[in-house]
Amino acid sequence: MKKSFWSYFGAHLAVLICLTGCSTVAPVAPGDSDAQVIATLGRPTARYQDGDQQMLEYRRGPAGQQTYMARIGAHGHLISYEQVLTMQKFGTIKIGEATKADVLRTVGQPAEVSTLTLRQLEVWSYRYKENNVWNSMMHVHFDKSGIVRQLLNGPDPRYEEHEHSRSDGRR
């Protein structure tokens, strides 16, 4: 029996959807044991204690724009798995209250650490895709006590020159 154009088209479309869409499907599911999570995702880049739960950090991507957190409950099973370098997650960081430990448990390790000497602030910078479109950086400013004092968002300078350069090479 001959296959129609639509049969081939449908099969190719299904493969394309899987290749593009399957990356958004979590490779682990709530209820998986911590051993299953580690067997599936590999060794975490960091671990953080959050009360009686553990956060397993998985930094991803060549641009460092993705960090996933696997929350493991007190009984050793996965509660949640999510990409945390998002505006929504950054929005949960409370200015004047959050500590460095809170920020680590929320969004993981920064891509860069710098100091604003005159203002005596330590700055942790995170690369991420704002709204899954713009190459951005979120800068979290800590005072000498390790308390968040400010969050600043802006373009990622690694992409700025390329995105704003002219096609003829002049600026």
Rosetta silent file (secondary structure, phi, psi, omega in degrees, C-alpha in Angstrom):
SEQUENCE: MKKSFWSYFGAHLAVLICLTGCSTVAPVAPGDSDAQVIATLGRPTARYQDGDQQMLEYRRGPAGQQTYMARIGAHGHLISYEQVLTMQKFGTIKIGEATKADVLRTVGQPAEVSTLTLRQLEVWSYRYKENNVWNSMMHVHFDKSGIVRQLLNGPDPRYEEHEHSRSDGRR
SCORE:     score description
SCORE:     0.000 S_00000001
   1 L     0.000  132.354 -179.667    0.000    0.000    0.000 S_00000001
   2 L   -79.424  139.571  177.527    1.353    3.410   -0.982 S_00000001
   3 L   -89.337  141.401 -179.586    1.705    6.048    1.693 S_00000001
   4 L   -82.335  167.771  175.734    0.250    9.436    0.980 S_00000001
   5 H   -54.628  -41.125 -175.975    1.980   12.769    1.308 S_00000001
   6 H   -68.076  -30.213  176.432    0.038   13.375    4.524 S_00000001
   7 H   -65.461  -46.758  177.644    1.314   10.137    6.064 S_00000001
   8 H   -65.160  -43.104 -179.732    4.920   11.207    5.467 S_00000001
   9 H   -60.675  -45.002 -179.811    4.154   14.762    6.509 S_00000001
  10 H   -62.260  -42.265  179.362    2.501   13.569    9.724 S_00000001
  11 H   -64.376  -44.112  179.150    5.421   11.310   10.602 S_00000001
  12 H   -66.836  -37.480  178.309    7.961   14.064    9.979 S_00000001
  13 H   -64.260  -41.236  179.003    5.854   16.548   11.922 S_00000001
  14 H   -61.706  -41.978  178.090    5.684   14.160   14.882 S_00000001
  15 H   -64.292  -44.149  179.818    9.487   13.815   14.877 S_00000001
  16 H   -62.502  -43.382  178.775    9.912   17.592   14.653 S_00000001
  17 H   -62.115  -42.406  179.337    7.490   18.188   17.516 S_00000001
  18 H   -63.877  -42.065 -179.167    9.314   15.639   19.639 S_00000001
  19 H   -65.847  -36.840 -178.801   12.697   17.185   18.869 S_00000001
  20 H   -90.874  -39.765 -175.019   11.516   20.678   19.741 S_00000001
  21 H   -86.727  -29.282 -176.276    8.836   19.971   22.312 S_00000001
  22 H   -65.445  -21.703  179.511   10.281   17.006   24.147 S_00000001
  23 H   -68.486  -18.814  179.277   12.985   19.212   25.599 S_00000001
  24 H   -89.617  -12.007  178.317   10.314   20.928   27.691 S_00000001
  25 L   -81.187  129.562 -178.779    9.065   17.634   29.125 S_00000001
  26 L   -66.549  135.178  179.128   10.764   16.886   32.414 S_00000001
  27 L   -75.598   -8.388  178.600   12.967   13.767   32.287 S_00000001
  28 L  -128.473  160.809 -176.868   11.937   13.017   35.877 S_00000001
  29 L  -131.661  149.520  175.475    8.542   12.967   37.571 S_00000001
  30 L   -51.738  137.115 -177.475    7.242   13.739   41.055 S_00000001
  31 L   101.448  -21.146  175.963    7.502   10.618   43.185 S_00000001
  32 L   -60.618  144.258  177.852   10.792    9.457   41.635 S_00000001
  33 E   -72.209  160.430  177.615   13.363    8.544   44.291 S_00000001
  34 H   -60.562  -33.642  177.718   16.428   10.730   44.724 S_00000001
  35 H   -65.767  -39.381  177.245   18.484    7.814   43.352 S_00000001
  36 H   -64.620  -41.948  179.846   16.282    7.732   40.210 S_00000001
  37 H   -59.898  -47.858 -178.434   16.673   11.503   39.787 S_00000001
  38 H   -68.901  -36.684  177.174   20.461   11.283   40.005 S_00000001
  39 H   -64.119  -36.303 -178.325   20.564    8.215   37.737 S_00000001
  40 H   -80.513  -46.349 -173.028   18.509   10.117   35.129 S_00000001
  41 H   -94.223  -16.793 -175.755   19.965   13.623   35.433 S_00000001
  42 L    92.114 -175.810 -179.024   23.467   12.815   36.606 S_00000001
  43 L   -68.956  130.610  179.708   25.379   14.265   39.491 S_00000001
  44 L   -67.312  152.292  177.957   23.987   17.657   40.583 S_00000001
  45 L   -75.714  -20.231  175.555   26.211   20.719   40.245 S_00000001
  46 E  -163.687  160.786  175.821   25.281   21.669   43.825 S_00000001
  47 E  -129.737  140.733  178.383   23.046   20.615   46.740 S_00000001
  48 E  -133.050  138.168  175.904   21.234   22.908   49.141 S_00000001
  49 E   -87.726  135.126  178.080   19.355   22.058   52.311 S_00000001
  50 E  -134.691   86.585 -173.570   15.924   23.697   52.629 S_00000001
  51 L    66.512 -126.278  178.242   14.456   22.640   55.965 S_00000001
  52 L   -93.686   10.338  178.660   13.897   18.892   55.749 S_00000001
  53 E  -111.415  161.701  176.623   14.082   19.005   51.947 S_00000001
  54 E  -120.790  143.115  174.153   17.043   19.100   49.558 S_00000001
  55 E  -107.597  124.002  175.313   17.460   21.119   46.399 S_00000001
  56 E  -103.162  121.421 -177.334   19.580   19.489   43.695 S_00000001
  57 E   -93.761  134.663  175.938   20.954   22.057   41.256 S_00000001
  58 E  -129.236   98.878  177.638   21.524   21.196   37.583 S_00000001
  59 E   -79.882  134.399 -175.360   23.182   23.997   35.615 S_00000001
  60 E  -132.285  165.309  169.756   22.665   23.558   31.865 S_00000001
  61 L    82.468  142.577  179.948   23.432   25.043   28.501 S_00000001
  62 L   -66.390  -27.921  179.299   26.527   26.481   26.911 S_00000001
  63 L   -88.508   -4.200  179.650   25.298   30.008   27.568 S_00000001
  64 L    67.936   26.742 -175.567   24.503   29.134   31.175 S_00000001
  65 L   -93.006    2.984  179.501   20.947   30.368   30.740 S_00000001
  66 E  -133.046  132.800  171.024   19.276   27.385   32.344 S_00000001
  67 E  -136.239  126.707  178.302   19.451   26.011   35.838 S_00000001
  68 E  -106.318  143.137  176.196   17.058   23.309   36.966 S_00000001
  69 E  -119.161  128.464  173.885   16.250   22.556   40.582 S_00000001
  70 E  -104.854  116.974  178.983   15.013   19.181   41.731 S_00000001
  71 E   -91.855  118.602 -179.808   13.288   19.460   45.128 S_00000001
  72 E  -105.330  125.657 -178.219   13.655   16.228   47.086 S_00000001
  73 L   -74.512  175.590 -177.280   11.302   15.744   50.035 S_00000001
  74 L   -59.905  -27.576 -178.600   12.106   14.482   53.517 S_00000001
  75 L   -93.744    9.557  173.263   11.321   10.898   52.478 S_00000001
  76 L    83.918   23.643  179.144   13.755   11.002   49.542 S_00000001
  77 E  -122.584  149.147 -178.179   11.316   11.468   46.656 S_00000001
  78 E   -64.704  128.996  175.529   11.072   14.179   44.013 S_00000001
  79 E   -97.854  -45.355 -179.206    8.529   16.887   44.764 S_00000001
  80 E  -154.216  159.097  177.539    9.250   19.195   41.817 S_00000001
  81 E  -143.566  117.995 -175.825   11.676   19.818   38.974 S_00000001
  82 E  -149.251  154.060  173.067   11.798   23.232   37.327 S_00000001
  83 E   -77.619  123.973 -172.172   13.879   25.699   35.343 S_00000001
  84 L  -105.561   -8.728  178.844   14.588   28.472   37.850 S_00000001
  85 L   -86.696   74.799 -178.992   16.313   31.182   35.792 S_00000001
  86 L  -136.566  158.713  176.874   13.056   33.001   35.050 S_00000001
  87 H   -59.930  -36.403 -179.175   11.574   36.395   35.864 S_00000001
  88 H   -62.543  -43.872  179.817    8.966   34.625   37.995 S_00000001
  89 H   -69.728  -43.738  177.447   11.609   32.964   40.177 S_00000001
  90 H   -58.755  -33.848  179.797   13.727   36.104   40.440 S_00000001
  91 L   -65.930  -16.330  178.790   10.525   37.858   41.511 S_00000001
  92 L   -85.357   -8.786  179.349   10.295   35.613   44.589 S_00000001
  93 L   -77.342  118.936 -174.772   13.585   36.951   45.980 S_00000001
  94 L   -88.210  116.216  177.819   12.619   39.382   48.742 S_00000001
  95 L   -66.048  134.689  179.966   14.651   42.586   48.830 S_00000001
  96 L    85.424   -6.829 -178.997   15.736   43.411   52.371 S_00000001
  97 L  -127.076  -45.902 -173.451   15.068   39.850   53.590 S_00000001
  98 L   -65.608  140.959  177.679   16.634   37.207   51.342 S_00000001
  99 E  -103.073  175.151  175.968   20.126   35.967   52.185 S_00000001
 100 H   -59.306  -40.809  178.988   22.786   34.453   49.956 S_00000001
 101 H   -62.634  -39.595  177.874   21.622   30.994   51.081 S_00000001
 102 H   -62.392  -43.372 -178.787   18.029   31.874   50.104 S_00000001
 103 H   -65.453  -41.834  177.855   19.174   33.007   46.647 S_00000001
 104 H   -60.499  -42.774  179.242   21.208   29.823   46.146 S_00000001
 105 H   -69.250  -24.654 -176.902   18.166   27.691   47.032 S_00000001
 106 H   -86.769  -49.968 -174.268   15.973   29.762   44.700 S_00000001
 107 H  -127.901    3.729  175.656   18.086   30.213   41.537 S_00000001
 108 L    79.892 -164.597 -176.299   21.365   28.390   42.204 S_00000001
 109 L   -72.398  144.346  178.069   24.926   29.528   41.642 S_00000001
 110 L   -77.142  159.516  174.982   25.590   32.755   39.744 S_00000001
 111 L   -75.289  -34.869 -178.325   27.407   32.929   36.414 S_00000001
 112 E  -142.758  151.051  174.033   29.575   35.794   37.698 S_00000001
 113 E  -128.016  131.886  178.425   30.400   37.459   41.010 S_00000001
 114 E  -140.435  174.872 -179.044   31.654   41.040   41.227 S_00000001
 115 E  -129.889  135.974  170.810   31.977   43.837   43.767 S_00000001
 116 E   -99.616   96.504 -170.872   30.792   47.436   43.700 S_00000001
 117 L   -59.954  -48.279 -176.909   33.512   48.875   45.914 S_00000001
 118 L   -63.383  -36.916 -179.289   32.084   52.350   46.511 S_00000001
 119 L   -91.318   -4.800 -179.366   28.662   51.021   47.472 S_00000001
 120 L    53.837   51.303  178.947   30.175   48.016   49.297 S_00000001
 121 E  -122.592  140.270  171.549   27.900   45.553   47.504 S_00000001
 122 E   -96.473  135.973 -176.401   28.621   42.075   46.207 S_00000001
 123 E  -119.040  124.703  172.974   26.831   41.346   42.928 S_00000001
 124 E  -103.118  126.032 -177.323   25.787   37.906   41.716 S_00000001
 125 E  -113.032  135.169 -177.514   24.912   37.898   38.007 S_00000001
 126 E  -122.560  126.839  173.818   22.726   35.295   36.303 S_00000001
 127 E   -84.250  137.902  176.960   22.393   34.772   32.546 S_00000001
 128 E  -161.119  167.283  176.598   18.919   33.802   31.376 S_00000001
 129 E   -97.997  104.511  178.701   16.443   34.093   28.514 S_00000001
 130 E   -69.175  126.306 -176.830   13.881   36.682   29.565 S_00000001
 131 L    53.974   29.490 -178.392   10.458   35.501   28.395 S_00000001
 132 L    58.524   23.054 -177.246   12.360   32.773   26.488 S_00000001
 133 L  -129.042  -57.841 -169.676   13.423   35.454   23.975 S_00000001
 134 E   -91.597  132.806  174.341   15.944   38.050   25.193 S_00000001
 135 E   -72.968  107.927 -171.657   19.481   37.234   26.293 S_00000001
 136 E  -127.600  168.547  172.707   19.447   38.929   29.682 S_00000001
 137 E  -133.353  137.917  173.236   21.271   39.142   32.992 S_00000001
 138 E  -108.827  128.083 -179.356   19.802   39.525   36.443 S_00000001
 139 E  -109.751  120.510 -179.917   22.121   41.160   38.960 S_00000001
 140 E  -105.407  118.461 -176.601   21.436   40.421   42.637 S_00000001
 141 E   -99.487  128.053  178.522   23.126   42.935   44.984 S_00000001
 142 E  -113.875  142.151  173.660   24.044   41.924   48.537 S_00000001
 143 L   -81.832 -177.316 -177.366   25.153   44.198   51.371 S_00000001
 144 L   -61.659  -24.714  179.522   28.044   43.346   53.742 S_00000001
 145 L   -83.797   -5.234 -179.684   25.645   41.254   55.866 S_00000001
 146 L    84.516   21.649  178.955   24.706   39.082   52.871 S_00000001
 147 E  -101.118  138.296  178.575   21.175   40.493   52.537 S_00000001
 148 E   -66.128  127.678  178.923   19.682   41.254   49.111 S_00000001
 149 E  -112.519  -20.799 -176.714   19.445   45.020   48.618 S_00000001
 150 E  -164.168  148.243  171.031   18.625   45.291   44.924 S_00000001
 151 E  -122.980  127.918  178.016   17.786   43.310   41.779 S_00000001
 152 E  -127.182  132.734  179.900   18.714   44.805   38.405 S_00000001
 153 E  -111.020  143.349  176.884   17.841   43.318   35.039 S_00000001
 154 E  -165.103  178.253  179.290   19.521   44.159   31.747 S_00000001
 155 E   -69.328  150.767  175.835   20.819   42.756   28.469 S_00000001
 156 L   -77.460  117.065 -176.507   23.585   40.159   28.535 S_00000001
 157 H   -62.490  -19.905  177.701   26.678   42.027   27.263 S_00000001
 158 H   -64.113  -24.926 -177.339   27.995   38.852   25.604 S_00000001
 159 H  -105.425  -17.608 -172.686   25.246   39.218   23.012 S_00000001
 160 H   -58.679  -47.579 -178.401   24.864   42.982   22.861 S_00000001
 161 H   -61.714  -44.724 -178.972   27.674   43.710   20.393 S_00000001
 162 H   -66.261  -42.487 -176.715   26.546   40.958   18.030 S_00000001
 163 H   -71.525  -24.651 -176.482   22.861   41.854   18.234 S_00000001
 164 H  -105.886    0.266 -179.076   23.460   45.556   17.615 S_00000001
 165 L   -78.456  154.008 -179.384   26.197   45.359   14.961 S_00000001
 166 L   -85.730  158.550 -178.457   25.377   46.281   11.370 S_00000001
 167 L   -68.692  -21.976  179.771   25.527   43.790    8.543 S_00000001
 168 L   -89.953    5.952  176.542   28.312   45.786    6.817 S_00000001
 169 L    88.534   -9.549  178.089   30.506   45.482    9.929 S_00000001
 170 L   -93.158  160.378  178.228   30.218   49.178   10.920 S_00000001
 171 L  -110.016    0.000    0.000   28.487   50.451   14.015 S_00000001
